[in-house]
């Protein structure tokens, strides 16, 4: 048993290292993204409009999919990763991908026609010129919600299979896409270059995970197994989470609305300050949480209670790291 525990601990340490490296790369590229944005566009009304167009799709994604990747998707997917249950895993993943595509496509098309009202609701302090720009930019960025959500499900699937490398670097690819689009196209398209970069980054997130899917490509296909027990389990886990997500998203929208009333550049300055404040957060805790979760999910169903003693090891590792961070 000791050897098994040691092997599990070493596996988690390696996985956490990969995820931590992805986190560091993502945060550094995010800092580069904000630096490029500040150098190219400053803290103007255009950046206020751009930030609205960048933030809203990501918050919609967090509400629909992002908020449940580690709290619902990975635990449920992990229940089906054993070889004998793998066919059920493919059915569940196929159903989620198909269902999400169906449920998001029509609402996103509808929102394309409602971007002026959406921009006004979130940023009522903008003048008409800035509001019109925000609405125009939102039309470019809203379709990214679908690809961000598909990427989230694929990431959850790969994490549950302990294939950590590709999903760990999706955020890095996302930020890199925005930086590249801004540097290449800003002279022609202005702030629209970064809006297009967000959409490109969302698509790239999906594409870079394809190689890691490997055997899944033979089994993932459009299908709807709505009676799948795993689907019901995900929904049961999602219901209590959704209330916290709604409160979180509402507080963000209220903050944006208030910042829009502080004058031109208010949202831009708040965005820069928020990113700098959040930059160091989660470099270690996030890496360990994603690395540990698939093992925690499987061990929780293990009737070998002695083997569960291994579960305390990650928290012993995490505790001193938290003390050092704060």
C-alpha positions as YAML, in Angstrom:
chain: A
units: angstrom
residues:
- id: 1
  name: UNK
  ca: [0.00, 0.00, 0.00]
- id: 2
  name: UNK
  ca: [2.89, 2.36, 0.80]
- id: 3
  name: UNK
  ca: [4.27, 1.94, -2.70]
- id: 4
  name: UNK
  ca: [0.83, 2.66, -4.16]
- id: 5
  name: UNK
  ca: [0.48, 5.81, -2.08]
- id: 6
  name: UNK
  ca: [3.97, 6.94, -3.10]
- id: 7
  name: UNK
  ca: [3.17, 6.34, -6.77]
- id: 8
  name: UNK
  ca: [-0.08, 8.31, -6.52]
- id: 9
  name: UNK
  ca: [1.70, 11.17, -4.73]
- id: 10
  name: UNK
  ca: [4.46, 11.30, -7.34]
- id: 11
  name: UNK
  ca: [1.87, 11.24, -10.12]
- id: 12
  name: UNK
  ca: [0.01, 14.16, -8.57]
- id: 13
  name: UNK
  ca: [3.27, 16.07, -8.08]
- id: 14
  name: UNK
  ca: [4.16, 15.62, -11.76]
- id: 15
  name: UNK
  ca: [0.67, 16.59, -12.85]
- id: 16
  name: UNK
  ca: [0.65, 19.63, -10.58]
- id: 17
  name: UNK
  ca: [4.00, 20.70, -12.03]
- id: 18
  name: UNK
  ca: [2.59, 20.57, -15.56]
- id: 19
  name: UNK
  ca: [-0.52, 22.52, -14.56]
- id: 20
  name: UNK
  ca: [1.55, 25.03, -12.58]
- id: 21
  name: UNK
  ca: [3.75, 25.61, -15.62]
- id: 22
  name: UNK
  ca: [0.62, 26.20, -17.69]
- id: 23
  name: UNK
  ca: [-0.69, 28.62, -15.07]
- id: 24
  name: UNK
  ca: [2.57, 30.56, -14.99]
- id: 25
  name: UNK
  ca: [2.68, 30.74, -18.79]
- id: 26
  name: UNK
  ca: [-0.96, 31.85, -18.91]
- id: 27
  name: UNK
  ca: [-0.51, 34.56, -16.30]
- id: 28
  name: UNK
  ca: [2.67, 35.87, -17.90]
- id: 29
  name: UNK
  ca: [0.99, 35.99, -21.31]
- id: 30
  name: UNK
  ca: [-2.02, 37.63, -19.69]
- id: 31
  name: UNK
  ca: [0.29, 40.30, -18.30]
- id: 32
  name: UNK
  ca: [1.77, 40.71, -21.78]
- id: 33
  name: UNK
  ca: [-1.77, 41.01, -23.17]
- id: 34
  name: UNK
  ca: [-2.66, 43.78, -20.73]
- id: 35
  name: UNK
  ca: [0.67, 45.53, -21.38]
- id: 36
  name: UNK
  ca: [0.12, 45.42, -25.15]
- id: 37
  name: UNK
  ca: [-3.42, 46.71, -24.71]
- id: 38
  name: UNK
  ca: [-2.22, 49.57, -22.51]
- id: 39
  name: UNK
  ca: [0.59, 50.51, -24.89]
- id: 40
  name: UNK
  ca: [-1.59, 50.38, -28.00]
- id: 41
  name: UNK
  ca: [-4.80, 51.90, -26.69]
- id: 42
  name: UNK
  ca: [-4.11, 53.40, -23.25]
- id: 43
  name: UNK
  ca: [-7.05, 53.84, -20.86]
- id: 44
  name: UNK
  ca: [-9.49, 55.45, -23.26]
- id: 45
  name: UNK
  ca: [-13.20, 55.08, -23.86]
- id: 46
  name: UNK
  ca: [-12.33, 52.62, -26.62]
- id: 47
  name: UNK
  ca: [-10.67, 50.36, -24.04]
- id: 48
  name: UNK
  ca: [-13.75, 50.71, -21.82]
- id: 49
  name: UNK
  ca: [-15.88, 49.41, -24.70]
- id: 50
  name: UNK
  ca: [-13.33, 46.70, -25.48]
- id: 51
  name: UNK
  ca: [-13.25, 45.48, -21.88]
- id: 52
  name: UNK
  ca: [-17.04, 45.11, -21.88]
- id: 53
  name: UNK
  ca: [-16.79, 43.03, -25.06]
- id: 54
  name: UNK
  ca: [-13.99, 40.91, -23.59]
- id: 55
  name: UNK
  ca: [-15.45, 40.39, -20.13]
- id: 56
  name: UNK
  ca: [-19.07, 39.52, -20.94]
- id: 57
  name: UNK
  ca: [-18.40, 36.43, -23.11]
- id: 58
  name: UNK
  ca: [-15.97, 35.06, -20.54]
- id: 59
  name: UNK
  ca: [-18.48, 35.60, -17.72]
- id: 60
  name: UNK
  ca: [-21.23, 33.90, -19.73]
- id: 61
  name: UNK
  ca: [-18.86, 30.99, -20.28]
- id: 62
  name: UNK
  ca: [-18.10, 30.84, -16.55]
- id: 63
  name: UNK
  ca: [-21.83, 30.73, -15.81]
- id: 64
  name: UNK
  ca: [-22.60, 28.02, -18.37]
- id: 65
  name: UNK
  ca: [-19.54, 25.77, -18.28]
- id: 66
  name: UNK
  ca: [-16.39, 27.21, -16.71]
- id: 67
  name: UNK
  ca: [-17.75, 27.21, -13.18]
- id: 68
  name: UNK
  ca: [-18.49, 23.47, -13.22]
- id: 69
  name: UNK
  ca: [-15.38, 22.04, -14.87]
- id: 70
  name: UNK
  ca: [-13.66, 21.15, -11.60]
- id: 71
  name: UNK
  ca: [-16.75, 20.94, -9.39]
- id: 72
  name: UNK
  ca: [-18.96, 18.73, -11.58]
- id: 73
  name: UNK
  ca: [-17.41, 17.63, -14.87]
- id: 74
  name: UNK
  ca: [-14.11, 16.20, -13.65]
- id: 75
  name: UNK
  ca: [-15.63, 14.28, -10.69]
- id: 76
  name: UNK
  ca: [-18.36, 12.72, -12.84]
- id: 77
  name: UNK
  ca: [-16.10, 12.00, -15.82]
- id: 78
  name: UNK
  ca: [-13.61, 10.36, -13.44]
- id: 79
  name: UNK
  ca: [-16.24, 7.79, -12.44]
- id: 80
  name: UNK
  ca: [-16.19, 6.45, -16.01]
- id: 81
  name: UNK
  ca: [-12.47, 6.38, -16.82]
- id: 82
  name: UNK
  ca: [-11.82, 2.72, -15.98]
- id: 83
  name: UNK
  ca: [-11.40, 0.57, -19.13]
- id: 84
  name: UNK
  ca: [-14.67, -1.29, -18.63]
- id: 85
  name: UNK
  ca: [-16.64, 1.96, -18.24]
- id: 86
  name: UNK
  ca: [-14.86, 3.93, -20.95]
- id: 87
  name: UNK
  ca: [-17.70, 3.47, -23.54]
- id: 88
  name: UNK
  ca: [-20.05, 5.22, -21.09]
- id: 89
  name: UNK
  ca: [-17.55, 8.06, -20.77]
- id: 90
  name: UNK
  ca: [-17.61, 8.62, -24.54]
- id: 91
  name: UNK
  ca: [-21.43, 8.58, -24.55]
- id: 92
  name: UNK
  ca: [-21.57, 11.12, -21.72]
- id: 93
  name: UNK
  ca: [-18.98, 13.42, -23.31]
- id: 94
  name: UNK
  ca: [-20.69, 13.19, -26.72]
- id: 95
  name: UNK
  ca: [-24.04, 14.06, -25.14]
- id: 96
  name: UNK
  ca: [-22.62, 17.06, -23.30]
- id: 97
  name: UNK
  ca: [-20.87, 18.44, -26.38]
- id: 98
  name: UNK
  ca: [-23.98, 17.99, -28.52]
- id: 99
  name: UNK
  ca: [-26.37, 19.36, -25.90]
- id: 100
  name: UNK
  ca: [-24.19, 22.39, -25.23]
- id: 101
  name: UNK
  ca: [-23.92, 23.20, -28.94]
- id: 102
  name: UNK
  ca: [-27.71, 23.03, -29.34]
- id: 103
  name: UNK
  ca: [-28.49, 25.03, -26.20]
- id: 104
  name: UNK
  ca: [-25.96, 27.80, -26.88]
- id: 105
  name: UNK
  ca: [-26.30, 28.37, -30.62]
- id: 106
  name: UNK
  ca: [-29.79, 29.88, -30.73]
- id: 107
  name: UNK
  ca: [-29.40, 32.11, -27.63]
- id: 108
  name: UNK
  ca: [-26.08, 33.43, -28.94]
- id: 109
  name: UNK
  ca: [-27.68, 34.22, -32.30]
- id: 110
  name: UNK
  ca: [-30.41, 36.08, -30.44]
- id: 111
  name: UNK
  ca: [-27.90, 38.04, -28.38]
- id: 112
  name: UNK
  ca: [-26.21, 39.18, -31.60]
- id: 113
  name: UNK
  ca: [-29.32, 41.28, -32.26]
- id: 114
  name: UNK
  ca: [-29.51, 42.50, -28.66]
- id: 115
  name: UNK
  ca: [-25.94, 43.73, -28.22]
- id: 116
  name: UNK
  ca: [-26.96, 47.43, -27.98]
- id: 117
  name: UNK
  ca: [-29.35, 46.65, -25.12]
- id: 118
  name: UNK
  ca: [-26.80, 44.34, -23.50]
- id: 119
  name: UNK
  ca: [-24.06, 46.98, -23.68]
- id: 120
  name: UNK
  ca: [-26.39, 49.62, -22.23]
- id: 121
  name: UNK
  ca: [-27.49, 47.34, -19.39]
- id: 122
  name: UNK
  ca: [-23.92, 46.63, -18.30]
- id: 123
  name: UNK
  ca: [-22.39, 50.05, -18.96]
- id: 124
  name: UNK
  ca: [-25.11, 52.65, -18.59]
- id: 125
  name: UNK
  ca: [-22.57, 55.41, -17.98]
- id: 126
  name: UNK
  ca: [-21.12, 55.32, -21.51]
- id: 127
  name: UNK
  ca: [-21.83, 58.01, -24.06]
- id: 128
  name: UNK
  ca: [-23.55, 56.95, -27.29]
- id: 129
  name: UNK
  ca: [-20.30, 56.61, -29.24]
- id: 130
  name: UNK
  ca: [-18.76, 54.28, -26.67]
- id: 131
  name: UNK
  ca: [-22.01, 52.33, -26.32]
- id: 132
  name: UNK
  ca: [-22.19, 51.78, -30.07]
- id: 133
  name: UNK
  ca: [-18.57, 50.63, -30.12]
- id: 134
  name: UNK
  ca: [-19.20, 48.22, -27.23]
- id: 135
  name: UNK
  ca: [-22.22, 46.77, -29.06]
- id: 136
  name: UNK
  ca: [-20.19, 46.35, -32.24]
- id: 137
  name: UNK
  ca: [-17.35, 44.62, -30.39]
- id: 138
  name: UNK
  ca: [-19.78, 42.34, -28.57]
- id: 139
  name: UNK
  ca: [-21.05, 41.06, -31.91]
- id: 140
  name: UNK
  ca: [-17.49, 39.90, -32.60]
- id: 141
  name: UNK
  ca: [-16.83, 38.30, -29.22]
- id: 142
  name: UNK
  ca: [-20.14, 36.63, -28.25]
- id: 143
  name: UNK
  ca: [-19.70, 33.64, -30.63]
- id: 144
  name: UNK
  ca: [-16.56, 32.79, -28.66]
- id: 145
  name: UNK
  ca: [-18.81, 31.58, -25.81]
- id: 146
  name: UNK
  ca: [-19.61, 28.40, -27.75]
- id: 147
  name: UNK
  ca: [-15.96, 27.54, -28.38]
- id: 148
  name: UNK
  ca: [-14.92, 28.43, -24.83]
- id: 149
  name: UNK
  ca: [-17.63, 26.10, -23.53]
- id: 150
  name: UNK
  ca: [-16.66, 23.26, -25.86]
- id: 151
  name: UNK
  ca: [-13.06, 23.74, -24.76]
- id: 152
  name: UNK
  ca: [-14.14, 23.57, -21.11]
- id: 153
  name: UNK
  ca: [-15.87, 20.22, -21.58]
- id: 154
  name: UNK
  ca: [-12.91, 18.80, -23.51]
- id: 155
  name: UNK
  ca: [-10.55, 20.04, -20.78]
- id: 156
  name: UNK
  ca: [-12.67, 18.36, -18.10]
- id: 157
  name: UNK
  ca: [-12.59, 15.14, -20.10]
- id: 158
  name: UNK
  ca: [-8.81, 15.27, -20.51]
- id: 159
  name: UNK
  ca: [-8.21, 16.13, -16.85]
- id: 160
  name: UNK
  ca: [-10.32, 13.15, -15.79]
- id: 161
  name: UNK
  ca: [-8.20, 10.94, -18.06]
- id: 162
  name: UNK
  ca: [-5.07, 12.45, -16.45]
- id: 163
  name: UNK
  ca: [-3.93, 13.95, -19.72]
- id: 164
  name: UNK
  ca: [-2.91, 17.28, -18.26]
- id: 165
  name: UNK
  ca: [-0.58, 18.93, -20.75]
- id: 166
  name: UNK
  ca: [-3.00, 20.14, -23.44]
- id: 167
  name: UNK
  ca: [-5.72, 21.55, -21.15]
- id: 168
  name: UNK
  ca: [-3.08, 23.17, -18.94]
- id: 169
  name: UNK
  ca: [-1.96, 25.39, -21.80]
- id: 170
  name: UNK
  ca: [-5.33, 26.36, -23.30]
- id: 171
  name: UNK
  ca: [-5.35, 29.68, -21.42]
- id: 172
  name: UNK
  ca: [-1.81, 30.38, -22.64]
- id: 173
  name: UNK
  ca: [-2.91, 29.78, -26.24]
- id: 174
  name: UNK
  ca: [-5.92, 32.04, -25.65]
- id: 175
  name: UNK
  ca: [-3.81, 34.95, -24.37]
- id: 176
  name: UNK
  ca: [-1.14, 34.42, -27.03]
- id: 177
  name: UNK
  ca: [-3.80, 34.61, -29.76]
- id: 178
  name: UNK
  ca: [-5.04, 37.94, -28.44]
- id: 179
  name: UNK
  ca: [-1.51, 39.35, -28.24]
- id: 180
  name: UNK
  ca: [-0.64, 38.23, -31.77]
- id: 181
  name: UNK
  ca: [-3.87, 39.61, -33.26]
- id: 182
  name: UNK
  ca: [-3.35, 42.92, -31.47]
- id: 183
  name: UNK
  ca: [0.24, 43.31, -32.63]
- id: 184
  name: UNK
  ca: [-0.53, 42.38, -36.24]
- id: 185
  name: UNK
  ca: [-3.89, 44.05, -36.83]
- id: 186
  name: UNK
  ca: [-4.16, 46.96, -34.36]
- id: 187
  name: UNK
  ca: [-2.79, 49.46, -36.88]
- id: 188
  name: UNK
  ca: [-5.64, 48.60, -39.27]
- id: 189
  name: UNK
  ca: [-8.52, 47.63, -37.01]
- id: 190
  name: UNK
  ca: [-7.78, 49.38, -33.71]
- id: 191
  name: UNK
  ca: [-9.38, 47.79, -30.64]
- id: 192
  name: UNK
  ca: [-11.33, 45.42, -32.91]
- id: 193
  name: UNK
  ca: [-8.08, 43.49, -33.34]
- id: 194
  name: UNK
  ca: [-8.24, 42.34, -29.71]
- id: 195
  name: UNK
  ca: [-11.93, 41.49, -29.99]
- id: 196
  name: UNK
  ca: [-11.15, 39.29, -32.98]
- id: 197
  name: UNK
  ca: [-8.22, 37.88, -31.00]
- id: 198
  name: UNK
  ca: [-10.60, 36.70, -28.28]
- id: 199
  name: UNK
  ca: [-12.66, 34.74, -30.82]
- id: 200
  name: UNK
  ca: [-9.53, 33.31, -32.44]
- id: 201
  name: UNK
  ca: [-8.18, 32.35, -29.02]
- id: 202
  name: UNK
  ca: [-11.39, 30.50, -28.15]
- id: 203
  name: UNK
  ca: [-11.17, 28.47, -31.37]
- id: 204
  name: UNK
  ca: [-7.47, 27.76, -30.80]
- id: 205
  name: UNK
  ca: [-8.28, 26.45, -27.31]
- id: 206
  name: UNK
  ca: [-10.41, 23.73, -28.86]
- id: 207
  name: UNK
  ca: [-7.95, 22.88, -31.62]
- id: 208
  name: UNK
  ca: [-4.85, 22.44, -29.44]
- id: 209
  name: UNK
  ca: [-6.64, 19.79, -27.37]
- id: 210
  name: UNK
  ca: [-7.41, 17.58, -30.37]
- id: 211
  name: UNK
  ca: [-4.11, 15.63, -30.26]
- id: 212
  name: UNK
  ca: [-4.65, 14.73, -26.60]
- id: 213
  name: UNK
  ca: [-8.08, 13.27, -27.36]
- id: 214
  name: UNK
  ca: [-6.47, 10.48, -29.40]
- id: 215
  name: UNK
  ca: [-8.74, 7.43, -28.94]
- id: 216
  name: UNK
  ca: [-11.73, 9.65, -28.16]
- id: 217
  name: UNK
  ca: [-11.95, 10.78, -31.79]
- id: 218
  name: UNK
  ca: [-13.20, 7.32, -32.72]
- id: 219
  name: UNK
  ca: [-16.04, 7.53, -30.20]
- id: 220
  name: UNK
  ca: [-17.08, 11.19, -29.87]
- id: 221
  name: UNK
  ca: [-19.92, 11.95, -32.25]
- id: 222
  name: UNK
  ca: [-23.14, 14.02, -32.19]
- id: 223
  name: UNK
  ca: [-25.57, 12.16, -29.95]
- id: 224
  name: UNK
  ca: [-28.06, 12.76, -27.17]
- id: 225
  name: UNK
  ca: [-28.19, 10.14, -24.41]
- id: 226
  name: UNK
  ca: [-30.38, 12.27, -22.16]
- id: 227
  name: UNK
  ca: [-31.06, 9.39, -19.76]
- id: 228
  name: UNK
  ca: [-27.37, 8.87, -19.04]
- id: 229
  name: UNK
  ca: [-26.92, 8.71, -15.23]
- id: 230
  name: UNK
  ca: [-23.74, 10.77, -15.50]
- id: 231
  name: UNK
  ca: [-25.68, 13.62, -17.11]
- id: 232
  name: UNK
  ca: [-28.18, 13.63, -14.25]
- id: 233
  name: UNK
  ca: [-25.30, 13.57, -11.77]
- id: 234
  name: UNK
  ca: [-23.70, 16.62, -13.41]
- id: 235
  name: UNK
  ca: [-26.99, 18.53, -13.28]
- id: 236
  name: UNK
  ca: [-27.43, 17.65, -9.59]
- id: 237
  name: UNK
  ca: [-23.97, 19.00, -8.84]
- id: 238
  name: UNK
  ca: [-24.55, 22.08, -11.01]
- id: 239
  name: UNK
  ca: [-27.80, 23.22, -9.36]
- id: 240
  name: UNK
  ca: [-26.29, 24.39, -6.03]
- id: 241
  name: UNK
  ca: [-23.28, 25.86, -7.84]
- id: 242
  name: UNK
  ca: [-25.37, 28.00, -10.18]
- id: 243
  name: UNK
  ca: [-26.64, 30.22, -7.36]
- id: 244
  name: UNK
  ca: [-23.13, 31.17, -6.27]
- id: 245
  name: UNK
  ca: [-22.13, 31.76, -9.90]
- id: 246
  name: UNK
  ca: [-25.12, 34.05, -10.47]
- id: 247
  name: UNK
  ca: [-24.22, 36.15, -7.43]
- id: 248
  name: UNK
  ca: [-20.59, 36.34, -8.56]
- id: 249
  name: UNK
  ca: [-21.50, 37.36, -12.11]
- id: 250
  name: UNK
  ca: [-24.04, 39.90, -10.86]
- id: 251
  name: UNK
  ca: [-21.39, 41.56, -8.68]
- id: 252
  name: UNK
  ca: [-19.07, 41.81, -11.71]
- id: 253
  name: UNK
  ca: [-21.77, 43.41, -13.84]
- id: 254
  name: UNK
  ca: [-22.65, 45.87, -11.07]
- id: 255
  name: UNK
  ca: [-18.97, 46.78, -10.76]
- id: 256
  name: UNK
  ca: [-18.71, 47.38, -14.50]
- id: 257
  name: UNK
  ca: [-21.84, 49.52, -14.49]
- id: 258
  name: UNK
  ca: [-20.56, 51.65, -11.62]
- id: 259
  name: UNK
  ca: [-17.11, 52.00, -13.20]
- id: 260
  name: UNK
  ca: [-18.72, 53.14, -16.47]
- id: 261
  name: UNK
  ca: [-20.17, 56.11, -14.56]
- id: 262
  name: UNK
  ca: [-16.80, 57.35, -13.27]
- id: 263
  name: UNK
  ca: [-15.80, 58.91, -16.58]
- id: 264
  name: UNK
  ca: [-13.86, 57.84, -19.64]
- id: 265
  name: UNK
  ca: [-11.26, 55.19, -18.87]
- id: 266
  name: UNK
  ca: [-12.89, 54.07, -15.61]
- id: 267
  name: UNK
  ca: [-13.41, 50.47, -16.72]
- id: 268
  name: UNK
  ca: [-9.98, 50.41, -18.37]
- id: 269
  name: UNK
  ca: [-8.17, 51.46, -15.20]
- id: 270
  name: UNK
  ca: [-10.22, 49.02, -13.12]
- id: 271
  name: UNK
  ca: [-9.34, 46.22, -15.54]
- id: 272
  name: UNK
  ca: [-5.61, 46.90, -15.39]
- id: 273
  name: UNK
  ca: [-5.64, 47.13, -11.59]
- id: 274
  name: UNK
  ca: [-7.71, 43.97, -11.22]
- id: 275
  name: UNK
  ca: [-5.35, 41.93, -13.38]
- id: 276
  name: UNK
  ca: [-2.27, 43.10, -11.48]
- id: 277
  name: UNK
  ca: [-4.01, 42.28, -8.19]
- id: 278
  name: UNK
  ca: [-5.04, 38.80, -9.36]
- id: 279
  name: UNK
  ca: [-1.77, 37.99, -11.12]
- id: 280
  name: UNK
  ca: [-0.16, 35.93, -8.33]
- id: 281
  name: UNK
  ca: [-3.37, 34.26, -7.13]
- id: 282
  name: UNK
  ca: [-3.80, 30.55, -7.73]
- id: 283
  name: UNK
  ca: [-0.41, 29.69, -9.20]
- id: 284
  name: UNK
  ca: [-0.02, 26.84, -6.72]
- id: 285
  name: UNK
  ca: [-3.51, 26.18, -5.35]
- id: 286
  name: UNK
  ca: [-5.08, 25.98, -8.81]
- id: 287
  name: UNK
  ca: [-2.42, 23.60, -10.08]
- id: 288
  name: UNK
  ca: [-2.82, 21.23, -7.14]
- id: 289
  name: UNK
  ca: [-6.62, 21.32, -7.24]
- id: 290
  name: UNK
  ca: [-6.82, 20.24, -10.89]
- id: 291
  name: UNK
  ca: [-4.10, 17.61, -10.42]
- id: 292
  name: UNK
  ca: [-5.65, 16.10, -7.29]
- id: 293
  name: UNK
  ca: [-9.31, 16.13, -8.32]
- id: 294
  name: UNK
  ca: [-9.42, 13.07, -10.64]
- id: 295
  name: UNK
  ca: [-7.66, 10.96, -8.01]
- id: 296
  name: UNK
  ca: [-9.87, 12.31, -5.21]
- id: 297
  name: UNK
  ca: [-12.97, 11.42, -7.21]
- id: 298
  name: UNK
  ca: [-11.87, 7.84, -7.80]
- id: 299
  name: UNK
  ca: [-10.57, 7.34, -4.25]
- id: 300
  name: UNK
  ca: [-13.84, 8.59, -2.76]
- id: 301
  name: UNK
  ca: [-15.57, 5.52, -4.22]
- id: 302
  name: UNK
  ca: [-12.79, 3.14, -3.19]
- id: 303
  name: UNK
  ca: [-13.92, 0.74, -0.47]
- id: 304
  name: UNK
  ca: [-10.30, 0.29, 0.59]
- id: 305
  name: UNK
  ca: [-10.43, 2.88, 3.37]
- id: 306
  name: UNK
  ca: [-6.78, 2.44, 4.27]
- id: 307
  name: UNK
  ca: [-5.84, 3.48, 0.76]
- id: 308
  name: UNK
  ca: [-7.75, 6.73, 1.31]
- id: 309
  name: UNK
  ca: [-5.06, 7.82, 3.76]
- id: 310
  name: UNK
  ca: [-3.19, 8.99, 0.68]
- id: 311
  name: UNK
  ca: [-5.77, 11.74, 0.24]
- id: 312
  name: UNK
  ca: [-4.40, 13.77, 3.13]
- id: 313
  name: UNK
  ca: [-0.97, 14.13, 1.51]
- id: 314
  name: UNK
  ca: [-1.93, 16.85, -1.03]
- id: 315
  name: UNK
  ca: [-3.39, 19.03, 1.72]
- id: 316
  name: UNK
  ca: [-0.17, 18.73, 3.74]
- id: 317
  name: UNK
  ca: [1.66, 19.88, 0.63]
- id: 318
  name: UNK
  ca: [-0.75, 22.75, 0.01]
- id: 319
  name: UNK
  ca: [-0.90, 24.17, 3.54]
- id: 320
  name: UNK
  ca: [2.67, 25.54, 3.77]
- id: 321
  name: UNK
  ca: [2.40, 26.92, 0.25]
- id: 322
  name: UNK
  ca: [-0.65, 28.94, 1.29]
- id: 323
  name: UNK
  ca: [1.15, 30.35, 4.31]
- id: 324
  name: UNK
  ca: [4.06, 31.42, 2.14]
- id: 325
  name: UNK
  ca: [1.78, 33.06, -0.40]
- id: 326
  name: UNK
  ca: [-0.11, 35.24, 2.06]
...
